[in-house]
Structures are given as C-alpha cells and as structure tokens.
Amino acid sequence: MMKKRYACDFCGKGVQHSNLVSFAKNRVHVVRRPNLHAHKMVIEGEAVRLKLCTACKRAVRLPEREKRAAVVAVAK
C-alpha cells in the first residue's frame, strides 16, 4: 500500500527501503520516498491533478520554458 501512495503518476518512481549502517555496523531501517508534488494538467480537455516527482515535473514544464524563452528572445 505504501508503494502506491508514494509513487509518481508519470514515471512510477516509488518507495525504496534501505539500511543506515553505522561504523559499528548497526543497521537502522529507513524508507526513502520520492519528492512528490501536486501538479495540475489539462489532459484531453479535462483538468487533472497528478502527483509528479521533481524530475517529471521539470520534464513536463521544459517545453513551456523553452517557448517563453523564444518569445523573450524575439522581443529583444
């Protein structure tokens, strides 16, 4: 259940389980979760709220940033 709750809707990046190991080789179990953000998108004319990891959010916003940069370059 934890894997689906903390998973990116775009790439599926989810929870990882690991150990923190001290110098004395004591192990502490750790759950590492992805950096998720709520992102609103329009898909097929319908507004949808998705949970995206930071890498996917940047990838989705890249074309928007390039388009804005081109408009600014033309305006100069």
PDB file of N, CA, C and O in Angstrom:
ATOM      1  N   MET A   1       0.814  -1.191   0.000  1.00  0.00           N
ATOM      2  CA  MET A   1       0.000   0.000   0.000  1.00  0.00           C
ATOM      3  C   MET A   1       0.859   1.257   0.000  1.00  0.00           C
ATOM      4  O   MET A   1       0.507   2.246  -0.643  1.00  0.00           O
ATOM      5  N   MET A   2       1.975   1.230   0.710  1.00  0.00           N
ATOM      6  CA  MET A   2       2.820   2.401   0.803  1.00  0.00           C
ATOM      7  C   MET A   2       3.432   2.744  -0.554  1.00  0.00           C
ATOM      8  O   MET A   2       3.642   3.920  -0.854  1.00  0.00           O
ATOM      9  N   LYS A   3       3.720   1.737  -1.375  1.00  0.00           N
ATOM     10  CA  LYS A   3       4.337   1.996  -2.663  1.00  0.00           C
ATOM     11  C   LYS A   3       3.427   2.812  -3.570  1.00  0.00           C
ATOM     12  O   LYS A   3       3.905   3.707  -4.267  1.00  0.00           O
ATOM     13  N   LYS A   4       2.121   2.526  -3.579  1.00  0.00           N
ATOM     14  CA  LYS A   4       1.214   3.257  -4.452  1.00  0.00           C
ATOM     15  C   LYS A   4       0.935   4.657  -3.927  1.00  0.00           C
ATOM     16  O   LYS A   4       0.764   5.588  -4.715  1.00  0.00           O
ATOM     17  N   ARG A   5       0.886   4.819  -2.621  1.00  0.00           N
ATOM     18  CA  ARG A   5       0.602   6.131  -2.054  1.00  0.00           C
ATOM     19  C   ARG A   5       1.741   7.098  -2.351  1.00  0.00           C
ATOM     20  O   ARG A   5       1.493   8.270  -2.635  1.00  0.00           O
ATOM     21  N   TYR A   6       2.970   6.633  -2.292  1.00  0.00           N
ATOM     22  CA  TYR A   6       4.136   7.468  -2.525  1.00  0.00           C
ATOM     23  C   TYR A   6       4.777   7.101  -3.852  1.00  0.00           C
ATOM     24  O   TYR A   6       5.937   6.688  -3.888  1.00  0.00           O
ATOM     25  N   ALA A   7       4.036   7.246  -4.942  1.00  0.00           N
ATOM     26  CA  ALA A   7       4.560   6.915  -6.261  1.00  0.00           C
ATOM     27  C   ALA A   7       4.210   8.025  -7.242  1.00  0.00           C
ATOM     28  O   ALA A   7       3.146   8.639  -7.150  1.00  0.00           O
ATOM     29  N   CYS A   8       5.106   8.273  -8.173  1.00  0.00           N
ATOM     30  CA  CYS A   8       4.880   9.262  -9.219  1.00  0.00           C
ATOM     31  C   CYS A   8       3.876   8.695 -10.216  1.00  0.00           C
ATOM     32  O   CYS A   8       4.003   7.546 -10.640  1.00  0.00           O
ATOM     33  N   ASP A   9       2.879   9.495 -10.591  1.00  0.00           N
ATOM     34  CA  ASP A   9       1.876   9.043 -11.549  1.00  0.00           C
ATOM     35  C   ASP A   9       2.431   8.977 -12.962  1.00  0.00           C
ATOM     36  O   ASP A   9       1.849   8.307 -13.815  1.00  0.00           O
ATOM     37  N   PHE A  10       3.543   9.655 -13.234  1.00  0.00           N
ATOM     38  CA  PHE A  10       4.087   9.725 -14.584  1.00  0.00           C
ATOM     39  C   PHE A  10       5.104   8.611 -14.844  1.00  0.00           C
ATOM     40  O   PHE A  10       4.978   7.871 -15.819  1.00  0.00           O
ATOM     41  N   CYS A  11       6.105   8.492 -13.980  1.00  0.00           N
ATOM     42  CA  CYS A  11       7.178   7.514 -14.220  1.00  0.00           C
ATOM     43  C   CYS A  11       7.099   6.296 -13.309  1.00  0.00           C
ATOM     44  O   CYS A  11       7.750   5.286 -13.578  1.00  0.00           O
ATOM     45  N   GLY A  12       6.311   6.372 -12.233  1.00  0.00           N
ATOM     46  CA  GLY A  12       6.176   5.237 -11.336  1.00  0.00           C
ATOM     47  C   GLY A  12       7.253   5.145 -10.269  1.00  0.00           C
ATOM     48  O   GLY A  12       7.323   4.152  -9.545  1.00  0.00           O
ATOM     49  N   LYS A  13       8.098   6.173 -10.161  1.00  0.00           N
ATOM     50  CA  LYS A  13       9.136   6.169  -9.123  1.00  0.00           C
ATOM     51  C   LYS A  13       8.462   6.080  -7.762  1.00  0.00           C
ATOM     52  O   LYS A  13       7.532   6.832  -7.473  1.00  0.00           O
ATOM     53  N   GLY A  14       8.929   5.166  -6.931  1.00  0.00           N
ATOM     54  CA  GLY A  14       8.251   4.937  -5.662  1.00  0.00           C
ATOM     55  C   GLY A  14       9.204   4.808  -4.493  1.00  0.00           C
ATOM     56  O   GLY A  14      10.325   5.316  -4.520  1.00  0.00           O
ATOM     57  N   VAL A  15       8.743   4.128  -3.480  1.00  0.00           N
ATOM     58  CA  VAL A  15       9.449   3.980  -2.217  1.00  0.00           C
ATOM     59  C   VAL A  15      10.617   3.011  -2.366  1.00  0.00           C
ATOM     60  O   VAL A  15      10.519   2.011  -3.076  1.00  0.00           O
ATOM     61  N   GLN A  16      11.726   3.320  -1.687  1.00  0.00           N
ATOM     62  CA  GLN A  16      12.858   2.406  -1.599  1.00  0.00           C
ATOM     63  C   GLN A  16      13.141   2.143  -0.129  1.00  0.00           C
ATOM     64  O   GLN A  16      13.084   3.059   0.692  1.00  0.00           O
ATOM     65  N   HIS A  17      13.445   0.902   0.203  1.00  0.00           N
ATOM     66  CA  HIS A  17      13.785   0.530   1.573  1.00  0.00           C
ATOM     67  C   HIS A  17      15.289   0.310   1.642  1.00  0.00           C
ATOM     68  O   HIS A  17      15.874  -0.342   0.776  1.00  0.00           O
ATOM     69  N   SER A  18      15.912   0.863   2.687  1.00  0.00           N
ATOM     70  CA  SER A  18      17.361   0.734   2.808  1.00  0.00           C
ATOM     71  C   SER A  18      17.748   0.682   4.277  1.00  0.00           C
ATOM     72  O   SER A  18      16.904   0.799   5.165  1.00  0.00           O
ATOM     73  N   ASN A  19      19.039   0.504   4.512  1.00  0.00           N
ATOM     74  CA  ASN A  19      19.592   0.475   5.858  1.00  0.00           C
ATOM     75  C   ASN A  19      20.606   1.597   6.017  1.00  0.00           C
ATOM     76  O   ASN A  19      21.410   1.843   5.118  1.00  0.00           O
ATOM     77  N   LEU A  20      20.570   2.275   7.155  1.00  0.00           N
ATOM     78  CA  LEU A  20      21.652   3.168   7.536  1.00  0.00           C
ATOM     79  C   LEU A  20      22.612   2.338   8.376  1.00  0.00           C
ATOM     80  O   LEU A  20      22.214   1.762   9.389  1.00  0.00           O
ATOM     81  N   VAL A  21      23.874   2.273   7.960  1.00  0.00           N
ATOM     82  CA  VAL A  21      24.853   1.421   8.632  1.00  0.00           C
ATOM     83  C   VAL A  21      25.896   2.311   9.300  1.00  0.00           C
ATOM     84  O   VAL A  21      26.577   3.088   8.631  1.00  0.00           O
ATOM     85  N   SER A  22      26.019   2.195  10.615  1.00  0.00           N
ATOM     86  CA  SER A  22      26.984   2.994  11.363  1.00  0.00           C
ATOM     87  C   SER A  22      28.361   2.329  11.305  1.00  0.00           C
ATOM     88  O   SER A  22      28.520   1.247  10.740  1.00  0.00           O
ATOM     89  N   PHE A  23      29.338   2.988  11.893  1.00  0.00           N
ATOM     90  CA  PHE A  23      30.689   2.436  11.940  1.00  0.00           C
ATOM     91  C   PHE A  23      30.705   1.116  12.705  1.00  0.00           C
ATOM     92  O   PHE A  23      31.487   0.221  12.384  1.00  0.00           O
ATOM     93  N   ALA A  24      29.853   0.992  13.709  1.00  0.00           N
ATOM     94  CA  ALA A  24      29.761  -0.240  14.497  1.00  0.00           C
ATOM     95  C   ALA A  24      28.921  -1.311  13.793  1.00  0.00           C
ATOM     96  O   ALA A  24      28.670  -2.383  14.344  1.00  0.00           O
ATOM     97  N   LYS A  25      28.497  -1.001  12.579  1.00  0.00           N
ATOM     98  CA  LYS A  25      27.698  -1.902  11.740  1.00  0.00           C
ATOM     99  C   LYS A  25      26.319  -2.197  12.326  1.00  0.00           C
ATOM    100  O   LYS A  25      25.750  -3.263  12.094  1.00  0.00           O
ATOM    101  N   ASN A  26      25.793  -1.242  13.085  1.00  0.00           N
ATOM    102  CA  ASN A  26      24.393  -1.331  13.500  1.00  0.00           C
ATOM    103  C   ASN A  26      23.537  -0.879  12.325  1.00  0.00           C
ATOM    104  O   ASN A  26      23.880   0.073  11.625  1.00  0.00           O
ATOM    105  N   ARG A  27      22.436  -1.561  12.119  1.00  0.00           N
ATOM    106  CA  ARG A  27      21.585  -1.226  10.981  1.00  0.00           C
ATOM    107  C   ARG A  27      20.261  -0.638  11.452  1.00  0.00           C
ATOM    108  O   ARG A  27      19.610  -1.165  12.354  1.00  0.00           O
ATOM    109  N   VAL A  28      19.882   0.463  10.820  1.00  0.00           N
ATOM    110  CA  VAL A  28      18.600   1.104  11.087  1.00  0.00           C
ATOM    111  C   VAL A  28      17.839   1.124   9.772  1.00  0.00           C
ATOM    112  O   VAL A  28      18.336   1.643   8.772  1.00  0.00           O
ATOM    113  N   HIS A  29      16.647   0.566   9.766  1.00  0.00           N
ATOM    114  CA  HIS A  29      15.845   0.511   8.548  1.00  0.00           C
ATOM    115  C   HIS A  29      15.269   1.886   8.232  1.00  0.00           C
ATOM    116  O   HIS A  29      14.770   2.584   9.114  1.00  0.00           O
ATOM    117  N   VAL A  30      15.347   2.262   6.958  1.00  0.00           N
ATOM    118  CA  VAL A  30      14.898   3.575   6.510  1.00  0.00           C
ATOM    119  C   VAL A  30      14.020   3.402   5.278  1.00  0.00           C
ATOM    120  O   VAL A  30      14.278   2.540   4.438  1.00  0.00           O
ATOM    121  N   VAL A  31      12.984   4.223   5.176  1.00  0.00           N
ATOM    122  CA  VAL A  31      12.142   4.253   3.984  1.00  0.00           C
ATOM    123  C   VAL A  31      12.444   5.554   3.258  1.00  0.00           C
ATOM    124  O   VAL A  31      12.278   6.637   3.819  1.00  0.00           O
ATOM    125  N   ARG A  32      12.885   5.447   2.013  1.00  0.00           N
ATOM    126  CA  ARG A  32      13.197   6.635   1.215  1.00  0.00           C
ATOM    127  C   ARG A  32      12.049   6.863   0.239  1.00  0.00           C
ATOM    128  O   ARG A  32      11.686   5.979  -0.537  1.00  0.00           O
ATOM    129  N   ARG A  33      11.484   8.071   0.296  1.00  0.00           N
ATOM    130  CA  ARG A  33      10.327   8.394  -0.536  1.00  0.00           C
ATOM    131  C   ARG A  33      10.727   9.418  -1.596  1.00  0.00           C
ATOM    132  O   ARG A  33      11.597  10.253  -1.348  1.00  0.00           O
ATOM    133  N   PRO A  34      10.104   9.366  -2.768  1.00  0.00           N
ATOM    134  CA  PRO A  34      10.405  10.353  -3.807  1.00  0.00           C
ATOM    135  C   PRO A  34       9.854  11.728  -3.437  1.00  0.00           C
ATOM    136  O   PRO A  34       8.936  11.845  -2.626  1.00  0.00           O
ATOM    137  N   ASN A  35      10.422  12.752  -4.036  1.00  0.00           N
ATOM    138  CA  ASN A  35      10.000  14.135  -3.806  1.00  0.00           C
ATOM    139  C   ASN A  35       8.792  14.418  -4.701  1.00  0.00           C
ATOM    140  O   ASN A  35       8.956  14.811  -5.856  1.00  0.00           O
ATOM    141  N   LEU A  36       7.582  14.219  -4.173  1.00  0.00           N
ATOM    142  CA  LEU A  36       6.356  14.344  -4.960  1.00  0.00           C
ATOM    143  C   LEU A  36       5.715  15.714  -4.775  1.00  0.00           C
ATOM    144  O   LEU A  36       5.767  16.311  -3.700  1.00  0.00           O
ATOM    145  N   HIS A  37       5.107  16.193  -5.861  1.00  0.00           N
ATOM    146  CA  HIS A  37       4.390  17.465  -5.860  1.00  0.00           C
ATOM    147  C   HIS A  37       3.060  17.270  -6.559  1.00  0.00           C
ATOM    148  O   HIS A  37       2.951  16.475  -7.492  1.00  0.00           O
ATOM    149  N   ALA A  38       2.051  17.996  -6.109  1.00  0.00           N
ATOM    150  CA  ALA A  38       0.759  18.001  -6.796  1.00  0.00           C
ATOM    151  C   ALA A  38       0.880  18.940  -7.990  1.00  0.00           C
ATOM    152  O   ALA A  38       1.297  20.088  -7.839  1.00  0.00           O
ATOM    153  N   HIS A  39       0.517  18.456  -9.174  1.00  0.00           N
ATOM    154  CA  HIS A  39       0.642  19.237 -10.400  1.00  0.00           C
ATOM    155  C   HIS A  39      -0.666  19.145 -11.165  1.00  0.00           C
ATOM    156  O   HIS A  39      -1.176  18.052 -11.410  1.00  0.00           O
ATOM    157  N   LYS A  40      -1.207  20.298 -11.541  1.00  0.00           N
ATOM    158  CA  LYS A  40      -2.454  20.320 -12.304  1.00  0.00           C
ATOM    159  C   LYS A  40      -2.125  20.392 -13.784  1.00  0.00           C
ATOM    160  O   LYS A  40      -1.321  21.221 -14.213  1.00  0.00           O
ATOM    161  N   MET A  41      -2.760  19.508 -14.570  1.00  0.00           N
ATOM    162  CA  MET A  41      -2.548  19.470 -16.013  1.00  0.00           C
ATOM    163  C   MET A  41      -3.897  19.370 -16.703  1.00  0.00           C
ATOM    164  O   MET A  41      -4.888  18.956 -16.102  1.00  0.00           O
ATOM    165  N   VAL A  42      -3.923  19.755 -17.975  1.00  0.00           N
ATOM    166  CA  VAL A  42      -5.117  19.575 -18.793  1.00  0.00           C
ATOM    167  C   VAL A  42      -4.825  18.430 -19.749  1.00  0.00           C
ATOM    168  O   VAL A  42      -3.956  18.536 -20.614  1.00  0.00           O
ATOM    169  N   ILE A  43      -5.559  17.331 -19.587  1.00  0.00           N
ATOM    170  CA  ILE A  43      -5.391  16.151 -20.427  1.00  0.00           C
ATOM    171  C   ILE A  43      -6.714  15.895 -21.131  1.00  0.00           C
ATOM    172  O   ILE A  43      -7.735  15.656 -20.487  1.00  0.00           O
ATOM    173  N   GLU A  44      -6.689  15.947 -22.458  1.00  0.00           N
ATOM    174  CA  GLU A  44      -7.877  15.753 -23.293  1.00  0.00           C
ATOM    175  C   GLU A  44      -9.008  16.690 -22.874  1.00  0.00           C
ATOM    176  O   GLU A  44     -10.168  16.282 -22.816  1.00  0.00           O
ATOM    177  N   GLY A  45      -8.670  17.944 -22.582  1.00  0.00           N
ATOM    178  CA  GLY A  45      -9.664  18.947 -22.235  1.00  0.00           C
ATOM    179  C   GLY A  45     -10.195  18.880 -20.821  1.00  0.00           C
ATOM    180  O   GLY A  45     -11.105  19.630 -20.467  1.00  0.00           O
ATOM    181  N   GLU A  46      -9.647  18.004 -20.010  1.00  0.00           N
ATOM    182  CA  GLU A  46     -10.122  17.850 -18.634  1.00  0.00           C
ATOM    183  C   GLU A  46      -8.979  18.160 -17.670  1.00  0.00           C
ATOM    184  O   GLU A  46      -7.862  17.673 -17.841  1.00  0.00           O
ATOM    185  N   ALA A  47      -9.270  18.977 -16.655  1.00  0.00           N
ATOM    186  CA  ALA A  47      -8.261  19.321 -15.651  1.00  0.00           C
ATOM    187  C   ALA A  47      -8.053  18.127 -14.720  1.00  0.00           C
ATOM    188  O   ALA A  47      -9.007  17.592 -14.157  1.00  0.00           O
ATOM    189  N   VAL A  48      -6.794  17.719 -14.568  1.00  0.00           N
ATOM    190  CA  VAL A  48      -6.453  16.548 -13.762  1.00  0.00           C
ATOM    191  C   VAL A  48      -5.358  16.942 -12.782  1.00  0.00           C
ATOM    192  O   VAL A  48      -4.443  17.688 -13.131  1.00  0.00           O
ATOM    193  N   ARG A  49      -5.453  16.442 -11.564  1.00  0.00           N
ATOM    194  CA  ARG A  49      -4.424  16.683 -10.553  1.00  0.00           C
ATOM    195  C   ARG A  49      -3.592  15.417 -10.415  1.00  0.00           C
ATOM    196  O   ARG A  49      -4.125  14.352 -10.103  1.00  0.00           O
ATOM    197  N   LEU A  50      -2.288  15.528 -10.646  1.00  0.00           N
ATOM    198  CA  LEU A  50      -1.380  14.386 -10.602  1.00  0.00           C
ATOM    199  C   LEU A  50      -0.330  14.593  -9.524  1.00  0.00           C
ATOM    200  O   LEU A  50      -0.015  15.722  -9.147  1.00  0.00           O
ATOM    201  N   LYS A  51       0.213  13.469  -9.030  1.00  0.00           N
ATOM    202  CA  LYS A  51       1.377  13.512  -8.147  1.00  0.00           C
ATOM    203  C   LYS A  51       2.595  13.211  -9.006  1.00  0.00           C
ATOM    204  O   LYS A  51       2.748  12.097  -9.506  1.00  0.00           O
ATOM    205  N   LEU A  52       3.464  14.207  -9.177  1.00  0.00           N
ATOM    206  CA  LEU A  52       4.651  14.039 -10.007  1.00  0.00           C
ATOM    207  C   LEU A  52       5.904  14.222  -9.163  1.00  0.00           C
ATOM    208  O   LEU A  52       5.946  15.057  -8.260  1.00  0.00           O
ATOM    209  N   CYS A  53       6.933  13.419  -9.474  1.00  0.00           N
ATOM    210  CA  CYS A  53       8.225  13.628  -8.831  1.00  0.00           C
ATOM    211  C   CYS A  53       8.872  14.867  -9.453  1.00  0.00           C
ATOM    212  O   CYS A  53       8.429  15.345 -10.498  1.00  0.00           O
ATOM    213  N   THR A  54       9.898  15.373  -8.821  1.00  0.00           N
ATOM    214  CA  THR A  54      10.518  16.612  -9.266  1.00  0.00           C
ATOM    215  C   THR A  54      11.086  16.482 -10.673  1.00  0.00           C
ATOM    216  O   THR A  54      10.973  17.415 -11.468  1.00  0.00           O
ATOM    217  N   ALA A  55      11.691  15.350 -10.997  1.00  0.00           N
ATOM    218  CA  ALA A  55      12.273  15.158 -12.326  1.00  0.00           C
ATOM    219  C   ALA A  55      11.198  15.200 -13.405  1.00  0.00           C
ATOM    220  O   ALA A  55      11.398  15.812 -14.454  1.00  0.00           O
ATOM    221  N   CYS A  56      10.067  14.559 -13.161  1.00  0.00           N
ATOM    222  CA  CYS A  56       8.981  14.551 -14.145  1.00  0.00           C
ATOM    223  C   CYS A  56       8.344  15.930 -14.257  1.00  0.00           C
ATOM    224  O   CYS A  56       7.965  16.350 -15.351  1.00  0.00           O
ATOM    225  N   LYS A  57       8.226  16.628 -13.153  1.00  0.00           N
ATOM    226  CA  LYS A  57       7.639  17.969 -13.190  1.00  0.00           C
ATOM    227  C   LYS A  57       8.508  18.898 -14.025  1.00  0.00           C
ATOM    228  O   LYS A  57       7.994  19.713 -14.792  1.00  0.00           O
ATOM    229  N   ARG A  58       9.817  18.777 -13.878  1.00  0.00           N
ATOM    230  CA  ARG A  58      10.725  19.586 -14.695  1.00  0.00           C
ATOM    231  C   ARG A  58      10.624  19.203 -16.165  1.00  0.00           C
ATOM    232  O   ARG A  58      10.652  20.074 -17.034  1.00  0.00           O
ATOM    233  N   ALA A  59      10.508  17.911 -16.451  1.00  0.00           N
ATOM    234  CA  ALA A  59      10.404  17.454 -17.838  1.00  0.00           C
ATOM    235  C   ALA A  59       9.106  17.929 -18.483  1.00  0.00           C
ATOM    236  O   ALA A  59       9.086  18.261 -19.668  1.00  0.00           O
ATOM    237  N   VAL A  60       8.027  17.962 -17.712  1.00  0.00           N
ATOM    238  CA  VAL A  60       6.741  18.413 -18.242  1.00  0.00           C
ATOM    239  C   VAL A  60       6.783  19.911 -18.517  1.00  0.00           C
ATOM    240  O   VAL A  60       6.208  20.372 -19.503  1.00  0.00           O
ATOM    241  N   ARG A  61       7.451  20.672 -17.664  1.00  0.00           N
ATOM    242  CA  ARG A  61       7.489  22.125 -17.810  1.00  0.00           C
ATOM    243  C   ARG A  61       8.553  22.607 -18.791  1.00  0.00           C
ATOM    244  O   ARG A  61       8.564  23.791 -19.127  1.00  0.00           O
ATOM    245  N   LEU A  62       9.444  21.740 -19.262  1.00  0.00           N
ATOM    246  CA  LEU A  62      10.530  22.148 -20.149  1.00  0.00           C
ATOM    247  C   LEU A  62      10.029  22.794 -21.437  1.00  0.00           C
ATOM    248  O   LEU A  62      10.533  23.861 -21.788  1.00  0.00           O
ATOM    249  N   PRO A  63       9.062  22.214 -22.170  1.00  0.00           N
ATOM    250  CA  PRO A  63       8.585  22.873 -23.394  1.00  0.00           C
ATOM    251  C   PRO A  63       7.986  24.260 -23.125  1.00  0.00           C
ATOM    252  O   PRO A  63       8.136  25.167 -23.943  1.00  0.00           O
ATOM    253  N   GLU A  64       7.314  24.425 -21.987  1.00  0.00           N
ATOM    254  CA  GLU A  64       6.751  25.733 -21.643  1.00  0.00           C
ATOM    255  C   GLU A  64       7.860  26.758 -21.451  1.00  0.00           C
ATOM    256  O   GLU A  64       7.748  27.888 -21.926  1.00  0.00           O
ATOM    257  N   ARG A  65       8.937  26.372 -20.753  1.00  0.00           N
ATOM    258  CA  ARG A  65      10.046  27.296 -20.512  1.00  0.00           C
ATOM    259  C   ARG A  65      10.746  27.659 -21.819  1.00  0.00           C
ATOM    260  O   ARG A  65      11.120  28.814 -22.020  1.00  0.00           O
ATOM    261  N   GLU A  66      10.927  26.675 -22.712  1.00  0.00           N
ATOM    262  CA  GLU A  66      11.576  26.953 -23.994  1.00  0.00           C
ATOM    263  C   GLU A  66      10.734  27.906 -24.831  1.00  0.00           C
ATOM    264  O   GLU A  66      11.271  28.787 -25.503  1.00  0.00           O
ATOM    265  N   LYS A  67       9.416  27.732 -24.791  1.00  0.00           N
ATOM    266  CA  LYS A  67       8.525  28.599 -25.554  1.00  0.00           C
ATOM    267  C   LYS A  67       8.611  30.039 -25.038  1.00  0.00           C
ATOM    268  O   LYS A  67       8.669  30.981 -25.828  1.00  0.00           O
ATOM    269  N   ARG A  68       8.619  30.207 -23.706  1.00  0.00           N
ATOM    270  CA  ARG A  68       8.733  31.542 -23.120  1.00  0.00           C
ATOM    271  C   ARG A  68      10.078  32.178 -23.461  1.00  0.00           C
ATOM    272  O   ARG A  68      10.141  33.378 -23.728  1.00  0.00           O
ATOM    273  N   ALA A  69      11.148  31.393 -23.456  1.00  0.00           N
ATOM    274  CA  ALA A  69      12.478  31.920 -23.771  1.00  0.00           C
ATOM    275  C   ALA A  69      12.532  32.391 -25.220  1.00  0.00           C
ATOM    276  O   ALA A  69      13.171  33.401 -25.517  1.00  0.00           O
ATOM    277  N   ALA A  70      11.871  31.672 -26.124  1.00  0.00           N
ATOM    278  CA  ALA A  70      11.856  32.069 -27.530  1.00  0.00           C
ATOM    279  C   ALA A  70      11.099  33.381 -27.710  1.00  0.00           C
ATOM    280  O   ALA A  70      11.513  34.227 -28.503  1.00  0.00           O
ATOM    281  N   VAL A  71      10.001  33.559 -26.989  1.00  0.00           N
ATOM    282  CA  VAL A  71       9.222  34.797 -27.082  1.00  0.00           C
ATOM    283  C   VAL A  71      10.032  35.973 -26.560  1.00  0.00           C
ATOM    284  O   VAL A  71      10.005  37.055 -27.148  1.00  0.00           O
ATOM    285  N   VAL A  72      10.750  35.773 -25.465  1.00  0.00           N
ATOM    286  CA  VAL A  72      11.573  36.843 -24.895  1.00  0.00           C
ATOM    287  C   VAL A  72      12.717  37.191 -25.838  1.00  0.00           C
ATOM    288  O   VAL A  72      13.051  38.366 -25.989  1.00  0.00           O
ATOM    289  N   ALA A  73      13.325  36.189 -26.476  1.00  0.00           N
ATOM    290  CA  ALA A  73      14.430  36.432 -27.398  1.00  0.00           C
ATOM    291  C   ALA A  73      13.956  37.225 -28.614  1.00  0.00           C
ATOM    292  O   ALA A  73      14.684  38.087 -29.106  1.00  0.00           O
ATOM    293  N   VAL A  74      12.756  36.950 -29.103  1.00  0.00           N
ATOM    294  CA  VAL A  74      12.215  37.674 -30.255  1.00  0.00           C
ATOM    295  C   VAL A  74      11.884  39.109 -29.867  1.00  0.00           C
ATOM    296  O   VAL A  74      12.054  40.023 -30.673  1.00  0.00           O
ATOM    297  N   ALA A  75      11.411  39.315 -28.637  1.00  0.00           N
ATOM    298  CA  ALA A  75      11.026  40.648 -28.180  1.00  0.00           C
ATOM    299  C   ALA A  75      12.232  41.573 -28.035  1.00  0.00           C
ATOM    300  O   ALA A  75      12.090  42.789 -28.157  1.00  0.00           O
ATOM    301  N   LYS A  76      13.403  41.023 -27.779  1.00  0.00           N
ATOM    302  CA  LYS A  76      14.608  41.852 -27.611  1.00  0.00           C
ATOM    303  C   LYS A  76      15.063  42.308 -28.937  1.00  0.00           C
ATOM    304  O   LYS A  76      16.062  43.020 -29.036  1.00  0.00           O
TER     305      LYS A  76
END
